[in-house]
């Protein structure tokens, strides 16, 4: 019974982060004049996460919570990215640090994952057990993240970032692009092309297109 309750607890939070990600996604798609249901590859552009001169996830987050992202030049010695909420002068703020910023696509995913914390309530998310799909996502990303020691809050945030960056409504077109490229240019890596198109890690594309 306890195991079933724990599984239901995890599934509930995955459902909630999925809803949150899709709501954020809809906002960003609308503000940036992106297509929610693209009919051709040229209509697909990256979901803005922190890019200047675009309405990004960071832009929206700043509207509800004072949030900054730091990009230290030194290599991460423990975590490639982390998030911390704090109070200053009775005002809630958030600081995000992304150390693994030499890879743009990876940095976008890491920043999205940390920004998702600003849109979730972490109370009660201390379990280190995950759904099979979340573990598969993290394993496919191969970002050097230690899965076993992640809190459920972190695991949920990873899932939310994945949902945000690759809209489900784009999957049919992305699969068509993959098929067309594989047939016309079999010598090229179709998954890498799509990852570059979306500005996301290759592992995320593999996971979403499986």
TORKOL-4160 file (C-alpha; in steps of 0.2 Angstrom, whole numbers, padded with zeros to 4 digits, m for minus):
210
<pt num="1" X="0000" Y="0000" Z="0000"/>
<pt num="2" X="0014" Y="0012" Z="0005"/>
<pt num="3" X="0023" Y="0009" Z="m0012"/>
<pt num="4" X="0007" Y="0012" Z="m0022"/>
<pt num="5" X="0004" Y="0028" Z="m0012"/>
<pt num="6" X="0022" Y="0034" Z="m0016"/>
<pt num="7" X="0019" Y="0030" Z="m0034"/>
<pt num="8" X="0003" Y="0040" Z="m0035"/>
<pt num="9" X="0012" Y="0054" Z="m0026"/>
<pt num="10" X="0025" Y="0054" Z="m0040"/>
<pt num="11" X="0013" Y="0053" Z="m0054"/>
<pt num="12" X="0003" Y="0067" Z="m0047"/>
<pt num="13" X="0018" Y="0079" Z="m0047"/>
<pt num="14" X="0023" Y="0073" Z="m0064"/>
<pt num="15" X="0005" Y="0077" Z="m0070"/>
<pt num="16" X="0006" Y="0094" Z="m0062"/>
<pt num="17" X="0023" Y="0099" Z="m0069"/>
<pt num="18" X="0017" Y="0093" Z="m0086"/>
<pt num="19" X="0002" Y="0105" Z="m0085"/>
<pt num="20" X="0014" Y="0119" Z="m0079"/>
<pt num="21" X="0026" Y="0116" Z="m0093"/>
<pt num="22" X="0012" Y="0116" Z="m0106"/>
<pt num="23" X="0005" Y="0133" Z="m0099"/>
<pt num="24" X="0022" Y="0141" Z="m0099"/>
<pt num="25" X="0025" Y="0134" Z="m0117"/>
<pt num="26" X="0009" Y="0141" Z="m0123"/>
<pt num="27" X="0013" Y="0158" Z="m0116"/>
<pt num="28" X="0030" Y="0158" Z="m0124"/>
<pt num="29" X="0024" Y="0152" Z="m0141"/>
<pt num="30" X="0011" Y="0166" Z="m0141"/>
<pt num="31" X="0022" Y="0180" Z="m0136"/>
<pt num="32" X="0035" Y="0175" Z="m0149"/>
<pt num="33" X="0023" Y="0171" Z="m0163"/>
<pt num="34" X="0028" Y="0153" Z="m0165"/>
<pt num="35" X="0017" Y="0140" Z="m0172"/>
<pt num="36" X="0009" Y="0128" Z="m0160"/>
<pt num="37" X="0004" Y="0116" Z="m0174"/>
<pt num="38" X="0018" Y="0118" Z="m0187"/>
<pt num="39" X="0014" Y="0112" Z="m0205"/>
<pt num="40" X="0032" Y="0114" Z="m0211"/>
<pt num="41" X="0049" Y="0113" Z="m0204"/>
<pt num="42" X="0053" Y="0132" Z="m0206"/>
<pt num="43" X="0039" Y="0136" Z="m0194"/>
<pt num="44" X="0049" Y="0127" Z="m0180"/>
<pt num="45" X="0060" Y="0139" Z="m0170"/>
<pt num="46" X="0068" Y="0136" Z="m0152"/>
<pt num="47" X="0057" Y="0140" Z="m0137"/>
<pt num="48" X="0066" Y="0155" Z="m0129"/>
<pt num="49" X="0074" Y="0151" Z="m0112"/>
<pt num="50" X="0085" Y="0166" Z="m0108"/>
<pt num="51" X="0089" Y="0174" Z="m0125"/>
<pt num="52" X="0090" Y="0193" Z="m0125"/>
<pt num="53" X="0077" Y="0202" Z="m0136"/>
<pt num="54" X="0065" Y="0188" Z="m0135"/>
<pt num="55" X="0051" Y="0185" Z="m0123"/>
<pt num="56" X="0059" Y="0170" Z="m0114"/>
<pt num="57" X="0055" Y="0159" Z="m0099"/>
<pt num="58" X="0067" Y="0170" Z="m0089"/>
<pt num="59" X="0057" Y="0186" Z="m0095"/>
<pt num="60" X="0041" Y="0178" Z="m0089"/>
<pt num="61" X="0048" Y="0171" Z="m0073"/>
<pt num="62" X="0055" Y="0189" Z="m0069"/>
<pt num="63" X="0037" Y="0195" Z="m0069"/>
<pt num="64" X="0032" Y="0184" Z="m0055"/>
<pt num="65" X="0048" Y="0182" Z="m0045"/>
<pt num="66" X="0064" Y="0192" Z="m0045"/>
<pt num="67" X="0076" Y="0180" Z="m0054"/>
<pt num="68" X="0094" Y="0180" Z="m0061"/>
<pt num="69" X="0105" Y="0168" Z="m0069"/>
<pt num="70" X="0123" Y="0168" Z="m0066"/>
<pt num="71" X="0136" Y="0160" Z="m0078"/>
<pt num="72" X="0152" Y="0157" Z="m0069"/>
<pt num="73" X="0167" Y="0154" Z="m0081"/>
<pt num="74" X="0174" Y="0140" Z="m0070"/>
<pt num="75" X="0169" Y="0122" Z="m0073"/>
<pt num="76" X="0156" Y="0115" Z="m0061"/>
<pt num="77" X="0164" Y="0104" Z="m0047"/>
<pt num="78" X="0148" Y="0096" Z="m0041"/>
<pt num="79" X="0132" Y="0102" Z="m0050"/>
<pt num="80" X="0131" Y="0108" Z="m0068"/>
<pt num="81" X="0117" Y="0120" Z="m0062"/>
<pt num="82" X="0108" Y="0124" Z="m0046"/>
<pt num="83" X="0093" Y="0135" Z="m0040"/>
<pt num="84" X="0091" Y="0144" Z="m0024"/>
<pt num="85" X="0076" Y="0154" Z="m0017"/>
<pt num="86" X="0079" Y="0168" Z="m0004"/>
<pt num="87" X="0071" Y="0182" Z="0004"/>
<pt num="88" X="0078" Y="0200" Z="0005"/>
<pt num="89" X="0070" Y="0215" Z="0012"/>
<pt num="90" X="0054" Y="0204" Z="0013"/>
<pt num="91" X="0055" Y="0201" Z="m0006"/>
<pt num="92" X="0056" Y="0183" Z="m0013"/>
<pt num="93" X="0070" Y="0181" Z="m0025"/>
<pt num="94" X="0079" Y="0167" Z="m0035"/>
<pt num="95" X="0096" Y="0164" Z="m0040"/>
<pt num="96" X="0101" Y="0152" Z="m0053"/>
<pt num="97" X="0119" Y="0146" Z="m0057"/>
<pt num="98" X="0123" Y="0137" Z="m0073"/>
<pt num="99" X="0141" Y="0132" Z="m0074"/>
<pt num="100" X="0140" Y="0120" Z="m0089"/>
<pt num="101" X="0138" Y="0134" Z="m0101"/>
<pt num="102" X="0151" Y="0130" Z="m0114"/>
<pt num="103" X="0138" Y="0120" Z="m0124"/>
<pt num="104" X="0123" Y="0132" Z="m0128"/>
<pt num="105" X="0110" Y="0118" Z="m0131"/>
<pt num="106" X="0115" Y="0110" Z="m0114"/>
<pt num="107" X="0115" Y="0127" Z="m0105"/>
<pt num="108" X="0097" Y="0130" Z="m0112"/>
<pt num="109" X="0091" Y="0114" Z="m0105"/>
<pt num="110" X="0100" Y="0116" Z="m0088"/>
<pt num="111" X="0093" Y="0134" Z="m0086"/>
<pt num="112" X="0075" Y="0128" Z="m0091"/>
<pt num="113" X="0076" Y="0115" Z="m0078"/>
<pt num="114" X="0081" Y="0127" Z="m0064"/>
<pt num="115" X="0068" Y="0140" Z="m0070"/>
<pt num="116" X="0055" Y="0127" Z="m0068"/>
<pt num="117" X="0058" Y="0127" Z="m0049"/>
<pt num="118" X="0052" Y="0145" Z="m0049"/>
<pt num="119" X="0035" Y="0139" Z="m0055"/>
<pt num="120" X="0033" Y="0124" Z="m0043"/>
<pt num="121" X="0030" Y="0121" Z="m0025"/>
<pt num="122" X="0043" Y="0109" Z="m0018"/>
<pt num="123" X="0035" Y="0104" Z="m0002"/>
<pt num="124" X="0034" Y="0086" Z="0001"/>
<pt num="125" X="0045" Y="0082" Z="m0014"/>
<pt num="126" X="0059" Y="0073" Z="m0004"/>
<pt num="127" X="0058" Y="0056" Z="m0011"/>
<pt num="128" X="0072" Y="0050" Z="m0023"/>
<pt num="129" X="0061" Y="0037" Z="m0032"/>
<pt num="130" X="0055" Y="0041" Z="m0050"/>
<pt num="131" X="0044" Y="0036" Z="m0063"/>
<pt num="132" X="0053" Y="0024" Z="m0076"/>
<pt num="133" X="0051" Y="0038" Z="m0090"/>
<pt num="134" X="0060" Y="0051" Z="m0079"/>
<pt num="135" X="0075" Y="0040" Z="m0077"/>
<pt num="136" X="0075" Y="0036" Z="m0095"/>
<pt num="137" X="0075" Y="0054" Z="m0099"/>
<pt num="138" X="0090" Y="0058" Z="m0088"/>
<pt num="139" X="0100" Y="0043" Z="m0094"/>
<pt num="140" X="0097" Y="0048" Z="m0112"/>
<pt num="141" X="0103" Y="0066" Z="m0109"/>
<pt num="142" X="0120" Y="0060" Z="m0102"/>
<pt num="143" X="0123" Y="0077" Z="m0094"/>
<pt num="144" X="0134" Y="0070" Z="m0080"/>
<pt num="145" X="0120" Y="0071" Z="m0068"/>
<pt num="146" X="0119" Y="0059" Z="m0053"/>
<pt num="147" X="0102" Y="0052" Z="m0054"/>
<pt num="148" X="0101" Y="0042" Z="m0038"/>
<pt num="149" X="0104" Y="0058" Z="m0027"/>
<pt num="150" X="0092" Y="0069" Z="m0035"/>
<pt num="151" X="0077" Y="0074" Z="m0025"/>
<pt num="152" X="0060" Y="0072" Z="m0032"/>
<pt num="153" X="0059" Y="0091" Z="m0035"/>
<pt num="154" X="0074" Y="0090" Z="m0046"/>
<pt num="155" X="0067" Y="0075" Z="m0055"/>
<pt num="156" X="0051" Y="0084" Z="m0058"/>
<pt num="157" X="0060" Y="0099" Z="m0064"/>
<pt num="158" X="0070" Y="0089" Z="m0077"/>
<pt num="159" X="0053" Y="0082" Z="m0084"/>
<pt num="160" X="0045" Y="0099" Z="m0085"/>
<pt num="161" X="0060" Y="0107" Z="m0094"/>
<pt num="162" X="0059" Y="0092" Z="m0107"/>
<pt num="163" X="0040" Y="0095" Z="m0109"/>
<pt num="164" X="0043" Y="0114" Z="m0111"/>
<pt num="165" X="0057" Y="0113" Z="m0124"/>
<pt num="166" X="0050" Y="0101" Z="m0136"/>
<pt num="167" X="0031" Y="0103" Z="m0138"/>
<pt num="168" X="0021" Y="0087" Z="m0140"/>
<pt num="169" X="0011" Y="0096" Z="m0154"/>
<pt num="170" X="0028" Y="0098" Z="m0163"/>
<pt num="171" X="0032" Y="0079" Z="m0163"/>
<pt num="172" X="0023" Y="0074" Z="m0179"/>
<pt num="173" X="0032" Y="0087" Z="m0189"/>
<pt num="174" X="0049" Y="0083" Z="m0180"/>
<pt num="175" X="0046" Y="0064" Z="m0185"/>
<pt num="176" X="0043" Y="0069" Z="m0203"/>
<pt num="177" X="0058" Y="0080" Z="m0203"/>
<pt num="178" X="0068" Y="0065" Z="m0196"/>
<pt num="179" X="0061" Y="0053" Z="m0209"/>
<pt num="180" X="0064" Y="0065" Z="m0224"/>
<pt num="181" X="0082" Y="0068" Z="m0218"/>
<pt num="182" X="0086" Y="0050" Z="m0215"/>
<pt num="183" X="0080" Y="0046" Z="m0233"/>
<pt num="184" X="0087" Y="0060" Z="m0242"/>
<pt num="185" X="0103" Y="0062" Z="m0233"/>
<pt num="186" X="0107" Y="0045" Z="m0225"/>
<pt num="187" X="0125" Y="0050" Z="m0222"/>
<pt num="188" X="0120" Y="0064" Z="m0210"/>
<pt num="189" X="0113" Y="0063" Z="m0192"/>
<pt num="190" X="0095" Y="0067" Z="m0193"/>
<pt num="191" X="0093" Y="0068" Z="m0174"/>
<pt num="192" X="0108" Y="0080" Z="m0172"/>
<pt num="193" X="0100" Y="0091" Z="m0186"/>
<pt num="194" X="0084" Y="0092" Z="m0176"/>
<pt num="195" X="0093" Y="0095" Z="m0159"/>
<pt num="196" X="0102" Y="0110" Z="m0168"/>
<pt num="197" X="0085" Y="0116" Z="m0175"/>
<pt num="198" X="0077" Y="0116" Z="m0157"/>
<pt num="199" X="0094" Y="0121" Z="m0148"/>
<pt num="200" X="0092" Y="0106" Z="m0136"/>
<pt num="201" X="0103" Y="0091" Z="m0131"/>
<pt num="202" X="0103" Y="0077" Z="m0143"/>
<pt num="203" X="0098" Y="0065" Z="m0129"/>
<pt num="204" X="0082" Y="0075" Z="m0127"/>
<pt num="205" X="0077" Y="0073" Z="m0145"/>
<pt num="206" X="0081" Y="0054" Z="m0145"/>
<pt num="207" X="0070" Y="0053" Z="m0130"/>
<pt num="208" X="0055" Y="0063" Z="m0137"/>
<pt num="209" X="0055" Y="0055" Z="m0154"/>
<pt num="210" X="0056" Y="0037" Z="m0148"/>
